[in-house]
Amino acid sequence: MQRREFITSAVVAGVAPVAGAAGVSTLVQTSADDRKYMLDLLGRIATPVLEPMSAGRLQQVFKPELSPAWDGRNPKVAYLECFARLVSGIAPWLALPDDASAEGRMRAALRSHALASFAHSVDPASPDYLLWREAAQPLVDSAYFTNALLRAPRQLWDPLDAATRQRIAEEIKGLRRVSPPYTNWLLFAAMNEAFLLSIGEQWDPVRIDIAIRKFNEWYVGDGWYSDGPHFHFDHYGSYVIHSMLVEILEVLVATKASFNSLDAPALLEQAIKRTQRHAEHLERLVAPDGSYAPIGRSLTYRTAAFQPLGLLAWRKRLPPSLPEGQVRAVTLAAQRAIFRFPSNFDEHGFLTIGFAGHQPNLGDWYSNAGSMYIVSESLIALGLPASDSYWTSAPLPWTSRKAFSGEEFPKDYYVDY
């Protein structure tokens, strides 16, 4: 049986309580550098995947665990899930310029591995050619694959050789064979078309148009979208909806694409405001000890639930209600709460199925160890350099820490946008 030790909220959050004048705990920073913690986490997640894949050996050394409820599909879907989800989350960091620091050297090495891995992923002669042409699941993860290229085009797309770029474009176009259900899958199809638009390839505006229109129809208010016609209380707004809607609209605005009556600039600002409101909810959902509610489908995606906070921080679009030091503190608290359990990784360094540790019975019928790499979406803020105010600001207590310390904290009201 896995041994779990109680860790106080101060340790999880990276701060220590000291008695204030009235005996109420205040925050004093005592943890190791937050950026170093997140960088160490990135390296631990990414290196076991990118090192072997850069040599065409990932499928040889990684035998992904499958959920006990696995539906019987080809387990090789796991490799596209693993690689695509991983590079999507770390692409902002890979986009930073090189330098001679330890971080810079690690980034240069992992970027080199990522570029070689992209080449293997679409080369039919490679042992690590991914499962692009079987069943429907590849549509999902192709969107994270193309999202990574959109997030770091000069670092991950431009250096690829012409043959690899052409193979990628053809594999992405080939996924038009999949008719997406009327759920978040609409955004996967739209993300791929936005990528094709961004690189000057033939693209399908209808797939983008439908996705944008349907999710605006499915907006239920106060920063929450329904994933289809019926609302589900889960973190798919974080895993997919908010970030992909914003980033697809950003491409339309940047390219000045004009193909229908959609007002892309206005819709982008609306989507950002809704993401900001959703981020306020996410911040309030984190308890004083860094824990948060394990709700809904795919809860084994762990801290990917906080992708909107990282995306807004990276874009410098956090709302005034969420200061950077507060967002950094709450994000790191959640990461420390989850990753303090060694069994989040197996004996080979790959992620396991679980929420806080190895808990395979929490897996859904589509869950495999490759699916878990979407957790890298909680690392997006590393795309801001160490000198950025996000990293240099003093850590601030998040809402529930203030609330449960008896301190003043802001009231919360719904919004009508």
N, C-alpha and C positions, 0 to 999 in steps of 0.2 A: 504493500500500500504506500502511496506517495505521502511523504512526511511534509506537513504544512505547518509552518511556525507563524504565530501571530506577530505582525509587525505593526508598530504604532503608526498613526497617521502622520506624525512628524517625519519618520524615516521614509515612508512612501513618498511623501510630497517633497522631500529634500530640504525640509526646514525643521528647525527645532523650536518647541514651545518655550517661552520664557514668561515669567509672571509680570504682568503690567501693574500699574499702580492700583488697579482695582482687582487684581488677581486673575485677570483675563489673559489668555495666551495671545501673544503677538508673534509675528513672523521674523525670524532671523535666518539668513541664508547660511547653511553649514554644509550643503552637499557639494560633491564634485561639480565641476563646470557642466552646466546643462547641455551645452553644445557637444562636449566630449561624450556625455552619456548617450545622446542621440546618435552621434557619429559611430560610437562603439556598437550600438544596436544596428545601425545600417550595415556596418561591416560584417557583423555576425549573421545577419539575414542574407546579404547579397553575395558574399564571397563564396560560400559553398555551392551556389548556383552558377555564378558567372565564370568562375575559374574553370570548372570542367566543361561547361558549354562552349567556352571560347576555343577549346580544343576538340569539340565534337564528342565529348564524353559524358554529357549530363545524363542521357538515357541509360548509359552503362552503369553509372554509380548511384543514381537516385531511383529508388523503387518506391514510389509514393504510396503512403498508407491510404486505404479507401475507407469511407464511412461504413459502419455495419449495415446501414440502410441503402448502400450503393445500388443504383438501378440497373447495373449490368452493362452500361455503355463501355466502349473501348477505353481502358484506363489510360491510354496514351494521351487523352485530352489533358491530362494533368500537366504535361510539359509546356504546352502553350499557355495554360493558366498560370503556371509558375513564372515563366519568363516574362510574359506580357505584364502581369500585375506588378511584378517586381520593378521592371524598368519604368513603368508609369510613375510609381511613387518616388523613385530616386532620380528621375530625369532632371528635375529642377536643380538638384545638387550637382549632377554631372555637367550641367550647363555653366557652372561657375568657371572662371579662368584658372589656369594652372598656376601654381607657385611652388616654392621649395619647401614648404612646411610639410609636416607629417600628413596632415589632412590632404594637402595638394598632391602628394605622392600617391596616397591611397586613391584619390579621385582619378588621377591619370591612369593608374593601373586598372581600376574598375571600368573606366570609360573604354579603355583599350579592349578589355574583356567583353564589354557590352557590344562594341562594334563588331568584333569577331563573332559573337553570338548571333547578332542579327543576320550575318552572312550565312551561318550554319542553319538558321531557322527556316530559310526559304530555299536552300540548296537541296534538290532531290537526291543528290549523291552523298549528302552528309548523314552520318548516323543520328544527328540531332535535327534533321528535317522535321518540322512540327506537323501535327495532324490538322491540316488546313481543309481537307476535302472530304471529310466524313462527318455525317450527321450535322446537327445545328449548333452545338456548343461552341465551335470555333468562332462564330459570329460574336459571341459575348467577349471573348478574350482578344480577338483581333482589335476590338475598340480600345482596349488598354494598350495594346501594341502600337496602334496609330496615335493614341494620346501621348505616349512617350515621345514619339517623333515630333509631334506638335509642340510639346513642352521644351524640347531642346533641338530644334531643327539644325542649327549650325554645328552642333557637337555630335549629333547622332544620325542625322540624315545626310548632310552635305559630304561628310568624309566617306560614305559608303561608295563602293565601286559601282559603275553603271549597271553591270549585270545584276547586282544585288538590289539596286533601286528598282529596276524593271521587274524583277521577280516579286518584290514586295507589292508593287502596284498591281500586278496580275493576280496575286493571291487575294488581295483585298477586293478587287473587282469580282473575283470568282465567288466571293461570299454573298453576292447578290442572289445566288441560288436559294438562300435561306429567307423565307417569308417570316419576319419577326412577329411574334404575338403582340397584342396591344397591351404591353407592359413596359417596363424599363428597357426591354429589348429594342424598342423603337429608337432609343438613344444610341445603342450600339451601332445600328445601321447608319444613323445620322453622323456619328463621330467618324466613321470610315469615309463617308462622302465628304465631310469637312476636310479631312486629311487630303483626299484626292484633289479637292479644290485648291488647297494650299500649295500643292506641288505642281499645279498646272496640268493635271491629268483630267480626262473626261470624268465628270461627276454627275450624280443623279440628284437634282434639286428636290424631287418629290419626296425622297426619303428624309431629307432635312425638314421640309415643309410640314410633313405629317407629324414628325416627332415634336416640333416646336408647338404646333397648334394643339395636339392632343394633351401635352403636359400643361399648357395654359388652361385648357378645359378642365384638367384634373387637379388644378390647384384648389386645395380645400380651405386655404386661409392661414394666416398667422405663421407663415414660413414653412408650411407643410404641403406636400403633394401627395395625392393618391397614386399608387402604382397600378394604374388601370382604373376601371370604373368604380372599384371599391377600395376604401381606405384600409391600410394595414399599419398597425403601430409597430414599426421596426426602423432599422437604420438604413433602408435603401435610399432615402434622401441623401444620406452621406456617402454611401458606397458608390452611387451612380448619379442620381437625378440632378442634384444641385450643381455639382462640379461639371458634369458633361453638358448640361444645358448652357451654363455660362461659357464654357470653352468652345462649344459649337458656335454660339452667337458671336464670340470674339473673332472667330475666323470669318464669319460673314461680314462683320464690321471692317476687319483689316483688309479684306479683299474687295470691299465695296460691291459684293455680289448682289445683283438685282435680278430677281427671277419671279417675284410674286408681290403681293401687297403687304408682306411683313415689313415692319419698320424695325430693322435689326438693331440700330443704336438705342432706340427706346426700349425694345425688349431686353437688350443686354442690361441696361440700367435697372430695369424692373427685376430681372433675374438676380442681379447682384444684391439688391435691397432685400429680396426674399431670402437669399442665402445668408445675408447678415442677420436677419431675424432668426433663421434656423440656428445659426451659430450661437445666438444668445441663449436659445433653449439648450443646446449641447453643453455650453459652459455651466448652466445651472443644474444639469443632470449629474455632474461629478460631485461626489460626496466629499466631506472634509479629508478623508483618508485616500482619495484618489480613485476609489471604486465608483462604478457606475452601473446602471441597471442592465442586466443581461436579457434584453428583450428581443423578441421577434426572430424571423428567419435569419440564417447565416450569422448568428451571434459569434461563431467561431472565427469571424473575420477580425475579432479583437478590436484594436484601437483604430482600425480603418473608419470606425464610427466618427472620428474627429477630422476627417478629410476637409470639410468646409472651413474649419478654423485655420488649417495650414494653408489652404488655397487663398483665403482672404488675406492672411498674413503675407504670403509671397507676393500677392498682387498689390499690397499696401492698401487694401480696402476694408480693413477691420472697422466696424462702427465705433463711434466715440464711447459707447457703453462697454467696449472690450479693449482696454489698453493692452499694448503688446506684452508688458511684463506679466499681466494677469493671464493672457492666453498662453504664453510660454509655460507659466507655472502650472496651469491646469492640465495642459497637454502632457507635460513631463510627469505630473502626478499620476495620470491615468496609465502612461506607459510603464512607470515604475510599479504600479499596482499589479499590472498584468505580468510583466516580464521578470518579476522577482522569483518566479517559479522556474527552476531549471528545465522541467519537463516540457516547456514550450518548444524545445528543440530535442531531436533524437540524438542517438550516439554518433551520428555522422554530421551533425550540425544543421540538419534540415528541420523546418517547422513541422510541428505535429498538429493533429486535429484537436482542437480544444478552445477554451476561453481563457482560463487562468491555469495554464498547464496542459497536460495531456489528458483530454477528456473525450475520447473517440465517440462515445454515445451521444454527444451533442451534435455530431455531424448530421447534415441533412442528406437526402438521397442523392444529391449531386456533389457532395463534399469529398474532396481528396486533399492530401497534403499540399498539392500544388495550388489549390484554391486559397490556401491560407496566406499566400504571398501578397494578397491585397492589403495586408497590414502595413505594407510599405507606404500606403497613402497617408499615413500619419507622420511621415518624415518629410513632407513637402517643404516645411519651413526651413529645412537645411539649404534650400535654394537661395536663401538670403545669406550673404557673407558674414563672417564672424564679427565684422566691424559694424554691422547693421544694428539699428536701435532695437530691433526685436531681440537680439542676443545681449546687448549691453544694458538694456533697461533693468532696473531693479525688479526682482520678482514681487508680485502683488498677490494678496490672498484672493481666491476666487469666491464666487457668491456664497456657496454653501459653507466655506470656511468662516466667512464673516457671519453668516446667519447663525451657525451653531456655536459661535464664540460669544454670542450676545452683542455683537457689534452692529452698527448701522449698515444696512445694505439696501440697494435700490429696489423699489417695488417693480412689478412686472405687469404690463398691460398688452393686450392683443393689438395687432396692427391691421389696417384695412387695405394694404397693398399686396 
